[in-house]
Structures are given as C-alpha cells and as structure tokens.
Amino acid sequence: MTRHLALAPRPHERLTPLERLEVLCDPGSVRLTRTGVRSHRMGEKARAGDGVLGATGMVDGRAVACFAQDASYAGGSLGEAHADTIVSVLELAGRARMPVVGFVESAGARMQEGVAALSGYGRIFRAHTALSGQVPQISVVCGASAGGGSYAPALTDVVIMTRQASMFLTGPGVVQEVTGEDVTADELGGPRVHQANGVCHAVAETEVDAALLARDLLDHLPQHTGTEPQRWPTVPPPEGRLDAVVPSEPRKVYDVRHAIRLIVDGGRWVEVGERWARNVVTAFARLDGRAIGVVANQPRYIGGVLDAESAAKAARFVRTCDAFGLPLLVLVDTPGFLPGTGQEKAGVIRHGAKLVHAFAAATVPTVTVVTRKAFGGAFIAMNSKELGADFVFAWPAAQLGVMGAQQAVGIINRREIAADPQPVRARDRLAARYATDNLAVGAAAEQGFVDEIVPPGHTRERVAAALDTLATAHRPPRPTRNIPL
C-alpha cells in the first residue's frame, strides 16, 4: 500500500472538507459532485453545496465514494439538499459497488428545515443500511456530531474519531436544560468515552492521521462483497520465538499482541476497538500476503476470560470479516466465561450467543489455534471444530476441557481434599493427575477435536498452508447485513 500526502499537511490544524478528501484519495483523483445545489429553505443564507462535499476518488488505484461535511456552514447541520448529496453518494457507491468513506461533523438536523431535515436523516439511514455488508463503509468523525450525525456513523462498518471529535444524541446544552447536568462535549461523547464503549473503533491524533488510517483499513477490505482484497507480496514477520512470548505457565500474564506480531506479515496489523473490551483483540492483518481478520483472547486483561462485552465485540468483528470474505485466524487462550451476578445481569448469555452465532454462521475459512488453554463454554465459543472451524491446531502444552484442573478437583474431589491433613498439597496432586487424564491436548487430538498438534515455531507456516488449502472453498451466497450489536 502506498503512503502519500496529497497536500502540504497541517498535522495539528483542522483541515477543510476538500483537504480531508484530498488526503484520503490518491493525488489528483478527487472529483466533486453536486457542487451547485442550494437549500431553498435557507433563503439569503443559502450556500452552494449546502454544507457538504460529495465526491468520487481513488485510493491506491481503487475507486471510492466519499463525502465531507462542512461545519463552517450552519454547523454542518443537515437539511434536505445536504441529505440529497449524501444519499446520492451512498447510492452511487451501491450501484458502482465501491467503498464509501464519510467525514462527519454535524450539528444534527437543521432546525430551519424541520421535518424535511429529519426525513433527510431517515433516507441516509436507509441508504447506509442498504449498503451494509455489501461494500465497506468507514466514518471519520472530525468534530462535534449530534443526533443523526452520530447515528449515521454507527450504521457503518468502522468509526474513526479524531482527538477533537465528539458524538452524542443530545448535546451538552440540551443535557444541561433537561437534566441539570453540567458536562462538556468531550466528557459527554469524546473519544475517551466512545473508544471504551465500542461506538468508536479507532482514535487518530489528527485529521491527516484519520484519513490515512481510513486508507489503511480499505487496503485490508475488498472493493465489495464477493471480491477479495488485493493480495500483496509476503513479508516475513520480525525475528522472535512464539514460545518465548507466550509463557508455559497457564496463569502467567502476557500481551497476545506480541504473539500476533510474530505471526502476521511484517508484524503489522490494524487493531479495531483497541480500548473496548480489552480482554479480546480484534484486528485486520495480512498472512502470506493475504488479508485476514484476527480474533484473540488477551490474557493481559482479566486473564483473557470472555464476558458480555468481549463476546459482542468479537461477534461484530467476525460478522464484518464474514461479510467481506476475510479468512479468520482465532488465537485461543481463555479460562472460560467470567462468572458472577454482574455478568448474568449484563446478559452474558445473550451476548455470548452472538459470538457463537457469528462463528457458526461464518462461511469464510476459519483456522483456530489453541496456544495454552480453552475451557468451558469459551472452548466452544472461540470457534471450536464443532462450531465450524475448518482447522483446529493446538500447541503441545495446550489444555482443553470443561474447566481448569484446580477448579475441577475442587468440585469433584472436595471431600477428599477436605479430609487430607495437607489439603493444598492434596489439591495440587489431584489437579496434576486430572490435567494429565482429562486436559492434555493429546486426548483432544485422539478424539478429533484438534486436527493437529503444532509446535509454536511452526504456527505461521501451518496457518498459511491451511489458508492456501481453503482459498478455493465454496462460499454459499446468502444475504448479509453488518448490523450494529
């Protein structure tokens, strides 16, 4: 993928709408549309373009549709003509089957236009939904975006916010008026809020960074569903040993991103939702030149357990990859689902079912690698063989079963342990025997739950070979929508 700056950037300053489009697109490729439209409802205040630029352009030689709202006119508020331009861009993207990128900065529905403005948002929502799962849609939120200006990005596949951006259904002034709560735009809906709740998938320091990140994301996505992203030459990962990164001790903490770095091309990936549900990592990457999605438990946060939020996060990412034909690499190292009343109240059953459904419904090639452990319902939910994984590999020291050995003997042998004069030693002895008899990866391989036991150093090679084998796998056509979760 090429890197460029289409203009002399001002990294720490705001860009004009046209400059945003020019940074996104290849130099000289931006072609504006509907530049002369005006709102007859705005009278003498009407301006050509009505506060939005619609365009087509090229990103790394691929056609894209794009638009950028102009907050210098009526706060970027949306009126009927403004909405018409955005809808025309979205409809063109559908007809030409090309990705669409929107730069969003809007005060919401234009009060001077009343119901016509609200109806405009309805048409935009419907157009985004029609494109869902058909072509990649990326939103870049550059400033304050209220009401429909926050709903529309939430209907797209990826939402990027700049550090100066904010999103909210009702702004600080209305919140103060209705609830008496005194809050700033950043406190109400800034990047720190939305990158932690899943509304925002990535945060960029500047508008230039945001546009370049959108380019990077498009590089990992196809032109439209039914096609594949461009395959690039293979780039070896950095030097390093996976068995040195992943500790052999089941409870020892490590950062799974260090393991991902040693598997994917060039050690490079684009993480999605980095600060939301941090106990699972979701990322776009390349392996042997092929664009893939990676889903991995993250032992660095609450031991890598699955919970309601991480299940929902992973499920949405799996659906995105499935919609756009990206094979999935699933790295499993989890003690199970997080227990407790808090999780049950949070609907962990419902959210966990989303992850199970996403993997079971996926038609893209999927390869699962169990690195250390896979216990309980999480063993199934993290793309087990029975759920539909094409290949399940496991490292030699991996353990698979209903639960960890210590927990299991605490239930099965609780009376024996309690009666022993040295209960801790007894529990350790029984746990070691239980692990050998019930959790060893060899037993899972003998029963066909694991296809192959793979040494850590052969992981990349074996996964790449599996994806090559699956490259011509048939994907039954079916309608799909990448709905918000």
N, C-alpha and C positions, 0 to 999 in steps of 0.2 A: 504494500500500500504506500502510495506516495504521500509525502508531507509537503505542505505548502502554506504560504500566507498570500492571499490574493491582493492584499493591500499592505501598506506600512502600518502595522497594528499599533494600537494604543492599549497595551495589555491591562492597564489599571483604570482605563476610562470606559465610559459607555460608548457602544457603537451605535450608529444609525441603523434603522431597519435594513437599508440596502447593504451596508457594510456587513451585517450579520449574514445575509445571503451570500455575499461575495467571499467571506471566509469559509463558509460551508462548501461552496461549489468550486469546481476547477476554474482557474483564471480565465476570464472572458466568456464563461459559459452561461451566465445568468441572463434569462430572457423574461422580462416583466410582462404581465398581462393585466388587463382591465385598469390601466392607469388613469383613465379619464372619467371613471364613474363618480357620481356625486350623490349625496343624500338630499332629496328634495325637501325632506322634513327639517333640515338644519338651516334652511333659509340662507341668509347672508353669511353664516358661519360655515357653510358647506365648503369642503376642500376636495380637490381632485384625488381620487383613490380612497377617500373616506376613511383614512387612518389605517390602511393595511396594504401591504405589497404582496401580490401573488406572482409566482414565477415558476419556471422550469429551469433546470440546470443539469450539470454533470458532476458526479462525484467519482473520482478515479475512473472516468470514462463511462460511467453508468448514468442513465437518465434518472432524475429525481424530480418530484414536485415539491414546492416549498412555499411558505408564506411567512411574513413577519409583520406583527402589529406595531403600530406607531403610537407610543404613549404621548408624544408631543401634540397630538390632535385629540382633544376631548378625552384625555387619559387613556387612549386606546380602547375606549368604550365601543361596544358592538351595536351597530344599527343595521337596518335592513340591507343596505347596499354593501356594507362591510361584511355582513354574513354571506351575501351572494358571492363575493370574491373567494372567501374561504371554502364555501361549498363547491364552487367551480373548480378550485384546485384539487379538492378531495375527489370529486367526480372524475376529473381528468386522470388522477393517479389510478383510479379504478379501471377506467377504460384502457389506459396505456399500460396497466399492470406494472407500476413503478412505485418505489418507496416514496413516502412523504415525510417531510420534516417541517414542523411549525415552531416559529419563535413567538412565544406568547408573553404579552404584557398588556393587561386589560383591566379597566375599572369595572368590567361586567356589562350588563345590559344598559344601553343608553336611555336615560330617563326621558329625554325629549321624544323618544320614539315609542315608548310604552310597550304595548303588546307586540308590535312589529319587531322590536328588538328581542323580546323573549322568544317569539316564534323563530327568529333567526338562530338562536341557540338550539332550539329543537331540531332544526334542519341540519345544523352542524353535528349534533349528537348522532342523528340518524346516519349521516354520511360517514362519520368515524366508525360506527357500528357495522355499516355495510362493508367497510374495508378490513374489519377486524379478522385476523387470521388469513387474509388474502394477500396483503402487501405489508411490509414493515412500516410502522408509524412511530415516529420519535417526536417528542415535545421537548423544547428547550425553553424553560421559564426564566425570563431575563429580569423581571421586575415584579411589582405588585400585580397579582392576578386574582380577581374576586369573582364570586358567583359562578356563572357559566365559564368564566376564564380559568377556573380551577377544575370544573367537571370535565371539560373537553380534554385537557391533557390526561386526566385519569382514565380516559377511554382508550388511550394509545398504549403501545407495547412498552415503551421506555420513557420515563420522565427524568430529564436532567434539570437541575436548578443551579443558578449561579449563586454566589455568596450574597449578592444584593437582592435576591428574589424572595418573594413570599407568596403563599397561596392560602386562600380561606374562602369559605362560603359567604361569610358576613365579615366586613372589615372592622377594625378597631373602633371606629366611630359608632357603628351600629351596636357593637357589643357593649360599649360604654352606655349608650342610650337605653338599651333594653335590660341589661343585667347589672349595670353599675360597675362592671369590672374594668379597671384601667389597665390596658395592655397595649404593647407596641406591636407593629406589624410583624417584626421578627419573632417576638415571643408568641404571637398567635399562630403564625404559619410560616416561619422562616425555615431555612434548610435544616437546622438542628432539630426542629420538630418533625419535619416530614421525612428525613432520612432515617429516623428512628421508628416511624410508624408504617413505613412501606409505601407511602404515597409517592415519594421521590426515590428513584433508583440510583442516582449518582449526583454528586455535587462537584461543580467546576469552580475554580477560583475566579476566573474571568469569563467574559463572553467569548473571547477568542478560544479559550480552553474548551468551553462548552461546544462550540461549533466543531472543533477538531475532534472532540470526543464523539460527537454525532457521526462524523466521518468514520471514525474507528469502529463504531458499532455497525454501521452499514457494511463495512468490509467483512464482518462476520455473518451477515444476513443475506439471503438471496434477493433477487430482483422482485420476485413474487413467489407465492406458494406453488409448488410443482416444479420449481427450478432449484438448482444448487448454487451456493455461494462459490465464487471463483476459488479454485484450488491453487495455492501458492507453492513454490519450491519448499522442500523440507528444510527446516532449520533445527539443528541439534539443540537439546536443552543444555543449560550450564553444567559444568562438571559437578559431581556430587553423588553421594550414595543415599538412596532412599532409606536403607536400614539404619543409617546414622541420623537421619532426620526424624524418623518415627521410632520412639523408644519401644523396647520389647515389653517393658512393664505395662500391664493393661491400664493402670490408673495414672500413669505419668502424663503430664500435660505437654502438648506441643502445638505448633501452629500448622494446620494442614496446608496452608498456602505455600509453605516451604516445600511440601511434598508435591503439590501441583506444579510448582516451578521446575522441578526436576523431571517432570513427565511431558509437559507440553512444549511445543516448538518455541525455541528461543527463550524459554522460561517466562513467557509473556502471556498475560490474559487480561480481560476486561471484566472486573467484578461488578455484579449487579446486586444492588441492595446491601452494600457493604456494612452499613451500620444498623440494619434492621434484622432482627432475629439472628444474631451473630453466631449462634451455635450451629448454623448451617451456612456453607459457602456456595454461591451460585455464580457462574462466570462463563463468558464466551472465551474460547481459546482455539488454537489450531494444534492438530496432531498429525504428523506426517503430511503437512500442507493442507489438511482437510479441516474446515471449520467444524467445531463441536461445541456442545454445552457440557459443563462440568457441574455436578452436584456432589457436595462432600460434607460429611459431618465435621464439625470443628471442635476438637477436644479442648481448645484453649478457652472456650466459654461453656460453663456449666457441664463440663465433661463431654460435650458433644451429644447430649441427650436430645431427642426430639420433643417438641412441645407444640402447642397450638399455633403459635406464630411461625415457627420454623417450618412446620408442615405446610402451612398456607403459602409461605414464601417459596418453598421448593416446588410445590404443586403448580403455582403460576409459571415458574420458570420452565418446568417440564412441558407444560402446555405450549409455551412460546416456542420452545425448540421443536416440539412435535408439529406445530402449525407450519413452521418454516423449514422442516426437513433436516434439522441438525441432529446428528447422532449424539447420544448421551453417554458420558463416562461418569459412573457413580462410584465414589470412593466411600466405603463404609467403615466406620469406627465409632460405634454407639452402644451404650449400655441399655438402651431402650427408650421408652417414652417417660417423660417426667411425671412422677406420681403426685397425688395430693389434691386437696379440695379446690385449691386455686385453679389448677388445670381443668378439673371437671367443670367448674363454673365457667371457665373460659371457652368451653366447648371443644376440648381436645379430641373428642370422638368425631365430631363433625369436621374439624379441620384436618385431623389425621386421615379421615375418609377421603378428603380431597387429594391427598398425596397418593393414597392407594389407587384411587380412580385415575389420576393423571398417568401414573406409570402403567396401570393395566390397560388403559386406552391408547397409549402411545404406539404409533406404527413405525417410528424411526428406529434404526438399530440402537440397541442399548447394551452396554457392557458394564458389569458390576465387578468391583474389586474389593474384597474384604481384607483390610490391612491388619487389624488387630482383633476386633470383636464385633459381633452382631447378635444382639439378644432380643428376645421377646417380639412384641408387635413391630418394633423398629426393624428387625431382621426381615420381615415381610415387606413393610412399607418402603424400605430403601431398595426397592427393585430386585426382589428375590427371583429365583428361577421360576417359581410357580406363578409369580405375578406377571411374568412375561419377558424377563431378561434373556437376551439371545445368548450371552455368555456370562457365566459367573466364575471369576477367578478368586483365589484366596492365597494369601501368603502362608508359608509353612507353620508359623506360630499362631495363626488366627484361631479364634474360638467362636463357635456358633452354637446357639441353643436358646432355651426358654429364658434363662437368666444367668447371671454370673454365678460362679461356684460358691462364693461365700454366702450369697443370698439364698441360693438353692439349699445348701445343707442347713442353713439357719431355719428353714421350714421343714425339710424332710427329716433331719436328724436333731431337731431341737431338744427332745427329751434326752437323747444320748449325750449331747453336748452339756446339758444342764447337770447331768449326773456325774460327769467326769470331774475329778479333783482339779484338773487343769483345763478348763473349758476353752481357753483361747488356743492352746496347743491342739486340743482335740478338733476344734473347728477348722484349723489350718490343715490338719492331716486329712480330715474328711473332704475338705474342699479340693485338695490336691488330687485325691482319688476320683472325686466327681468330675473334675475338669478332664482328667485322662479318659474316663469312661464315657463321658457324655458331651464334652465340648470340643474335643480335638478335631481339627479340620479334616483329618484322615477319615473319620467316621462319616462326615458330611459328604466327602468325595465318594466314598464307597456306596452311599445311598443315592448318588446322582444329584444332590443339592448343590454341589460345586463341580464345575466342569473340569477344572484343572488347578492344581496347586502350583503356583508360580513364584519363584524367588523374587524378592523385591527388585533386584537389579535388572530383571527381565520384564518388568511391568510395562514399560513404554512399548517395547518391541512386541509383546504379546497382544496388547490392546490394539496397536496399529494393524497387526496382522488380522485380528478379528474384524476390525472395521473394513479392511480390504475385502475380506470374505463376504461381508454383508453389504458391500457397495451396490450390488445389483438386486438386493432384496426387494420384493414387490411390496408396495405400499398401497393398500386398497383405498380408492378415492372415497372421501367422506366429507361432508360439510363440517367446518370447524369455525369457532369464534374464540378469540383470545380474551375471554371475559374477565373483568376485574374480580378478584377474590376477596 
